[in-house]
């Protein structure tokens, strides 16, 4: 009989729980992704008459990139073909300018000689016209004056022809020089475009491939649209966490709150962080998941470069409230009646109901107060 009694007491003992004094944290659960505070996106450069770019080479993903290193190069076949064409035009334009210079110089020399001849004729005619010889007839003197007038007019005309030629020649040469300069600019631009198609990193960092809207990462030989990011260069020494808070929990998150961070690759370690930025607008979580969320930026206290990498997923617990040194017990031990909440304690006289006040329930434990104390055992 005694053995049965002890067995029954042992069973009853297993259905009681002691009230504890402990500190509880009220947390908001969320998920997020590690990212760098300082990033640079590598995308195809703006090249005239190019809208699609074929990837020719790619730096390995997750490799360390130095400033000035080629991260991605695109096929330059189209640009090279245009460069060959423009080089041909440039050669032709330079030859045309060279020939034009020779012709204009030759024409100018002819006009200069003509002017010299007209100057000589003018001087002779002027001397004849100025000779006073009474032995000459009136017809001879009139003829000398007419010859002088003609020589003078021809000299003026020769001078005007030379001046007009110089002006017209300068205009023609300037036009051809402008053509050579324009084509030379096109050639220089195409050469620059060929170099720009070898996109270099502006900073030191880690190479991270950027997936397209279908979730596919870039690969050599793939065609990329203009403006589409291909690689992200991330400074891993400056890491932060971007988390998504659901709309019902949005009112529980505030700046300065402490955050516990759990990385999927380091589940046995808890990293500490702090909420430093709150999103201003709500958005759909993803194309497939239409639940409303807003972004929260969390600053990580101690960055572990051996473990942390941009793009790594993480779970977080935002500590919204801390309740220190409160009496707690499992919610299963609390019962409710019309008059309020109570707990049940066994005694030699039977079960005794003790009224309690429930302040809050956190993770299955209730913060209680009343005519109770730490260590008091109550029924579950």
C-alpha positions as CSV (number, residue, x, y, z in Angstrom):
1,X,0.0,0.0,0.0
2,X,2.9,2.4,0.9
3,X,4.5,1.7,-2.5
4,X,1.4,2.5,-4.3
5,X,1.0,5.7,-2.3
6,X,4.6,6.8,-3.2
7,X,4.0,6.0,-6.8
8,X,0.9,8.2,-6.8
9,X,2.7,11.0,-5.1
10,X,5.5,10.7,-7.7
11,X,2.9,11.0,-10.6
12,X,1.3,14.1,-8.9
13,X,4.8,15.6,-8.5
14,X,5.4,15.3,-12.2
15,X,2.4,17.5,-12.9
16,X,3.5,20.5,-10.9
17,X,5.8,23.4,-11.7
18,X,7.6,25.9,-9.6
19,X,7.2,29.6,-10.0
20,X,10.5,31.2,-11.1
21,X,12.0,34.7,-11.0
22,X,13.6,35.4,-14.3
23,X,14.0,38.0,-17.0
24,X,12.1,37.6,-20.3
25,X,12.6,39.3,-23.6
26,X,9.8,40.1,-26.0
27,X,11.1,39.7,-29.5
28,X,10.0,40.2,-33.1
29,X,11.1,37.4,-35.3
30,X,12.1,38.1,-38.9
31,X,14.5,37.1,-41.6
32,X,17.0,39.0,-43.7
33,X,20.1,39.0,-45.7
34,X,23.7,40.3,-45.2
35,X,24.8,43.1,-47.5
36,X,27.6,45.6,-47.7
37,X,27.2,49.2,-46.8
38,X,29.4,50.2,-49.7
39,X,28.8,48.6,-53.0
40,X,29.4,49.3,-56.7
41,X,27.4,47.7,-59.5
42,X,29.1,46.6,-62.7
43,X,26.9,47.0,-65.7
44,X,27.4,47.3,-69.5
45,X,28.7,50.8,-70.5
46,X,26.6,53.1,-72.7
47,X,27.9,52.4,-76.2
48,X,26.3,54.1,-79.2
49,X,24.0,51.8,-81.3
50,X,24.4,48.9,-78.8
51,X,21.5,47.6,-76.8
52,X,22.6,44.0,-76.1
53,X,26.0,43.0,-74.7
54,X,27.5,39.5,-74.9
55,X,29.7,38.6,-71.9
56,X,33.2,37.7,-73.0
57,X,34.8,37.1,-69.6
58,X,33.8,37.3,-65.9
59,X,35.8,37.5,-62.8
60,X,35.2,34.4,-60.5
61,X,32.3,34.9,-58.1
62,X,33.3,35.5,-54.5
63,X,36.8,36.4,-55.6
64,X,38.7,39.4,-54.2
65,X,38.8,42.3,-56.7
66,X,41.4,45.1,-56.7
67,X,40.6,48.6,-57.8
68,X,41.3,48.9,-61.5
69,X,40.9,45.2,-62.2
70,X,38.8,44.1,-65.1
71,X,35.7,42.5,-63.6
72,X,33.7,41.8,-66.8
73,X,34.5,42.3,-70.4
74,X,31.9,42.4,-73.2
75,X,32.2,41.3,-76.9
76,X,33.6,44.2,-78.9
77,X,33.0,42.8,-82.4
78,X,30.4,45.4,-83.4
79,X,32.6,48.3,-82.2
80,X,35.7,46.9,-83.9
81,X,33.8,46.6,-87.2
82,X,32.7,50.2,-86.9
83,X,36.3,51.2,-86.0
84,X,37.6,49.6,-89.2
85,X,34.9,51.5,-91.2
86,X,35.7,54.8,-89.6
87,X,39.4,54.3,-90.0
88,X,38.8,53.8,-93.7
89,X,36.8,57.0,-93.8
90,X,39.6,58.8,-91.9
91,X,42.2,57.7,-94.3
92,X,40.1,58.9,-97.2
93,X,39.4,62.2,-95.6
94,X,43.1,62.8,-94.8
95,X,44.0,62.0,-98.4
96,X,41.3,64.3,-99.7
97,X,42.6,67.1,-97.4
98,X,46.1,66.5,-98.6
99,X,45.2,66.7,-102.3
100,X,43.0,69.7,-101.7
101,X,46.0,71.5,-99.9
102,X,48.2,70.7,-102.9
103,X,45.6,72.0,-105.4
104,X,44.9,75.1,-103.5
105,X,48.6,75.8,-103.2
106,X,49.1,75.3,-106.9
107,X,46.2,77.5,-107.8
108,X,47.5,80.2,-105.4
109,X,50.9,80.1,-107.0
110,X,49.3,80.6,-110.4
111,X,47.3,83.6,-109.2
112,X,50.4,85.0,-107.6
113,X,52.3,84.8,-110.9
114,X,49.4,86.3,-112.7
115,X,49.3,89.1,-110.2
116,X,53.0,89.7,-110.7
117,X,52.5,89.9,-114.5
118,X,49.6,92.3,-114.1
119,X,51.7,94.4,-111.8
120,X,54.5,94.6,-114.4
121,X,52.0,95.5,-117.1
122,X,50.5,98.1,-114.8
123,X,53.9,99.6,-114.1
124,X,54.8,99.8,-117.9
125,X,51.4,101.3,-118.7
126,X,51.8,103.8,-116.0
127,X,55.2,104.9,-117.2
128,X,54.0,105.2,-120.7
129,X,51.0,107.2,-119.6
130,X,53.2,109.6,-117.6
131,X,55.7,110.3,-120.4
132,X,55.3,113.8,-121.8
133,X,56.4,113.8,-125.4
134,X,55.2,116.5,-127.7
135,X,56.3,114.5,-130.6
136,X,53.5,111.9,-129.9
137,X,50.2,112.2,-131.6
138,X,47.0,112.6,-129.7
139,X,46.0,109.1,-130.7
140,X,49.2,107.7,-129.1
141,X,48.6,109.6,-125.9
142,X,45.0,108.5,-125.7
143,X,46.1,104.9,-126.4
144,X,48.6,105.1,-123.5
145,X,45.9,106.3,-121.2
146,X,43.5,103.6,-122.3
147,X,46.3,100.9,-121.8
148,X,47.0,102.3,-118.4
149,X,43.3,102.1,-117.4
150,X,43.1,98.5,-118.7
151,X,46.3,97.5,-116.9
152,X,45.0,99.1,-113.7
153,X,41.7,97.3,-113.9
154,X,43.4,94.0,-114.6
155,X,45.7,94.5,-111.6
156,X,42.8,95.2,-109.3
157,X,41.0,92.1,-110.7
158,X,44.1,89.9,-110.2
159,X,44.4,91.1,-106.6
160,X,40.7,90.4,-106.0
161,X,41.0,86.9,-107.5
162,X,44.0,86.1,-105.2
163,X,42.2,87.4,-102.1
164,X,39.0,85.5,-103.1
165,X,41.0,82.4,-103.7
166,X,42.8,82.6,-100.3
167,X,39.4,83.1,-98.5
168,X,37.7,80.3,-100.4
169,X,40.7,78.1,-100.0
170,X,40.7,78.6,-96.3
171,X,37.0,77.8,-96.1
172,X,37.4,74.6,-98.2
173,X,40.4,73.5,-96.2
174,X,38.6,74.3,-92.9
175,X,35.7,72.2,-94.0
176,X,37.9,69.2,-94.9
177,X,39.9,69.7,-91.6
178,X,36.6,69.7,-89.7
179,X,35.7,66.5,-91.5
180,X,39.0,64.9,-90.6
181,X,38.6,66.1,-87.0
182,X,35.1,64.7,-86.7
183,X,36.1,61.3,-88.1
184,X,39.2,61.3,-85.8
185,X,36.9,62.0,-82.9
186,X,34.7,59.1,-83.9
187,X,37.8,56.8,-84.2
188,X,39.0,58.0,-80.8
189,X,35.6,57.4,-79.2
190,X,35.3,53.9,-80.7
191,X,38.8,53.1,-79.4
192,X,37.7,54.4,-76.0
193,X,34.5,52.3,-76.3
194,X,36.6,49.1,-76.9
195,X,38.4,49.8,-73.7
196,X,35.2,50.7,-71.8
197,X,33.8,47.3,-72.7
198,X,36.5,46.0,-70.4
199,X,34.7,47.2,-67.2
200,X,37.0,47.8,-64.3
201,X,36.3,47.9,-60.6
202,X,36.3,51.4,-59.0
203,X,36.9,49.9,-55.6
204,X,38.5,47.0,-53.7
205,X,35.9,44.4,-52.7
206,X,34.3,41.0,-53.3
207,X,32.7,40.0,-56.6
208,X,29.1,38.9,-56.3
209,X,27.1,37.9,-59.3
210,X,23.7,39.7,-59.7
211,X,20.8,37.4,-60.7
212,X,18.2,38.6,-63.2
213,X,14.5,38.8,-62.5
214,X,14.3,35.1,-63.2
215,X,16.9,34.3,-60.6
216,X,19.6,33.3,-63.1
217,X,23.1,34.5,-62.6
218,X,25.2,35.8,-65.5
219,X,27.6,33.5,-67.4
220,X,30.1,33.8,-70.2
221,X,28.4,34.0,-73.6
222,X,25.1,35.3,-72.2
223,X,23.5,38.4,-73.7
224,X,22.9,41.2,-71.2
225,X,20.6,44.2,-71.7
226,X,21.9,47.7,-71.3
227,X,21.6,48.9,-67.7
228,X,21.3,45.4,-66.3
229,X,23.8,44.9,-63.4
230,X,26.1,41.9,-63.8
231,X,28.4,42.0,-60.8
232,X,28.2,43.7,-57.5
233,X,31.5,44.7,-55.9
234,X,30.9,44.7,-52.1
235,X,33.2,46.0,-49.4
236,X,33.0,43.1,-46.9
237,X,34.6,45.0,-44.1
238,X,31.5,47.3,-44.0
239,X,28.7,44.8,-43.5
240,X,25.1,45.3,-42.4
241,X,21.9,43.3,-42.4
242,X,18.7,44.1,-44.3
243,X,15.6,42.4,-42.7
244,X,11.9,42.4,-43.6
245,X,9.5,43.1,-40.8
246,X,5.9,42.0,-41.4
247,X,3.1,44.6,-41.2
248,X,1.6,43.3,-37.9
249,X,5.0,43.6,-36.2
250,X,5.9,47.0,-37.6
251,X,4.7,48.9,-34.5
252,X,7.0,46.9,-32.2
253,X,10.3,47.8,-34.0
254,X,12.1,51.1,-33.3
255,X,15.5,52.7,-33.8
256,X,18.1,51.7,-31.3
257,X,16.7,48.3,-30.4
258,X,19.1,45.4,-29.8
259,X,19.0,42.5,-32.3
260,X,20.1,38.9,-31.9
261,X,21.4,37.6,-35.3
262,X,21.5,33.9,-36.2
263,X,23.3,33.0,-39.4
264,X,22.3,29.8,-41.2
265,X,26.0,28.8,-41.5
266,X,26.8,29.5,-37.9
267,X,23.8,28.4,-35.9
268,X,25.7,27.8,-32.7
269,X,26.7,31.5,-32.5
270,X,24.6,34.6,-31.8
271,X,25.8,37.9,-33.2
272,X,24.6,41.2,-31.8
273,X,23.3,44.2,-33.7
274,X,21.2,47.4,-33.5
275,X,18.4,48.8,-35.6
276,X,19.7,51.9,-37.3
277,X,17.3,52.6,-40.1
278,X,13.6,51.9,-40.7
279,X,11.9,51.6,-44.1
280,X,9.5,54.4,-45.0
281,X,7.1,52.4,-47.2
282,X,5.6,49.0,-47.1
283,X,6.0,46.6,-50.1
284,X,5.3,43.1,-51.2
285,X,7.8,40.6,-49.8
286,X,8.4,39.1,-53.2
287,X,6.7,38.5,-56.5
288,X,5.3,35.2,-55.3
289,X,4.7,36.3,-51.7
290,X,2.3,39.3,-51.5
291,X,2.5,39.8,-47.7
292,X,3.3,43.3,-46.8
293,X,6.7,44.1,-45.2
294,X,9.0,47.0,-44.7
295,X,12.8,46.9,-44.6
296,X,14.9,47.4,-41.5
297,X,18.7,48.1,-41.6
298,X,20.6,46.5,-38.7
299,X,24.2,47.5,-37.9
300,X,26.3,44.5,-36.8
301,X,28.5,45.0,-33.8
302,X,31.3,42.5,-34.4
303,X,31.7,41.6,-38.1
304,X,33.2,38.1,-38.5
305,X,34.9,38.1,-41.9
306,X,35.6,34.4,-41.6
307,X,31.9,33.6,-41.5
308,X,29.9,36.6,-42.9
309,X,29.6,37.1,-46.6
310,X,27.2,39.4,-48.6
311,X,24.0,37.6,-49.6
312,X,24.1,35.2,-46.7
313,X,20.6,34.7,-45.1
314,X,20.0,35.2,-41.4
315,X,17.3,35.0,-38.8
316,X,16.9,37.8,-36.3
317,X,15.2,38.5,-33.1
318,X,14.5,42.2,-32.5
319,X,14.3,42.7,-28.7
320,X,11.4,45.1,-28.4
321,X,11.0,44.8,-24.6
322,X,12.9,43.4,-21.7
323,X,11.1,42.4,-18.4
324,X,13.6,41.8,-15.7
325,X,13.2,39.9,-12.4
326,X,9.6,38.9,-12.8
327,X,7.7,35.9,-11.5
328,X,7.0,33.6,-14.3
329,X,5.4,30.2,-15.0
330,X,4.1,28.3,-18.0
331,X,0.8,29.5,-19.4
332,X,-0.5,25.9,-19.0
333,X,-0.5,26.4,-15.2
334,X,-2.9,29.3,-15.4
335,X,-6.7,28.8,-15.4
336,X,-9.5,31.3,-15.9
337,X,-12.8,31.8,-14.2
338,X,-15.5,34.5,-14.4
339,X,-13.7,36.4,-11.6
340,X,-10.3,36.2,-13.3
341,X,-7.1,34.1,-13.5
342,X,-5.8,31.8,-10.9
343,X,-3.4,28.9,-10.2
344,X,-4.1,25.7,-8.3
345,X,-1.9,24.5,-5.4
346,X,-2.2,21.1,-3.8
347,X,-2.4,20.9,0.0
348,X,-3.3,18.3,2.6
349,X,-6.8,19.8,2.6
350,X,-7.2,19.6,-1.1
351,X,-6.7,21.9,-4.1
352,X,-6.4,25.6,-3.3
353,X,-7.0,28.4,-5.9
354,X,-4.7,31.4,-5.7
355,X,-5.8,34.4,-7.8
356,X,-3.0,35.9,-10.0
357,X,-2.7,38.8,-12.4
358,X,-1.2,38.1,-15.8
359,X,0.9,41.0,-17.1
360,X,2.1,39.5,-20.4
361,X,2.8,36.2,-22.1
362,X,6.2,35.8,-23.8
363,X,7.2,32.6,-25.6
364,X,4.8,30.4,-23.6
365,X,5.6,31.9,-20.2
366,X,3.4,34.3,-18.3
367,X,4.5,37.2,-16.2
368,X,2.4,37.0,-13.1
369,X,1.9,38.7,-9.8
370,X,-0.3,38.1,-6.7
371,X,-0.2,36.3,-3.4
372,X,2.6,34.0,-4.8
373,X,6.4,33.8,-4.4
374,X,9.4,32.2,-6.1
375,X,9.6,28.4,-5.7
376,X,5.8,28.0,-5.1
377,X,4.7,24.8,-6.8
378,X,1.4,24.9,-8.7
379,X,-0.4,22.3,-10.8
380,X,-0.1,22.2,-14.6
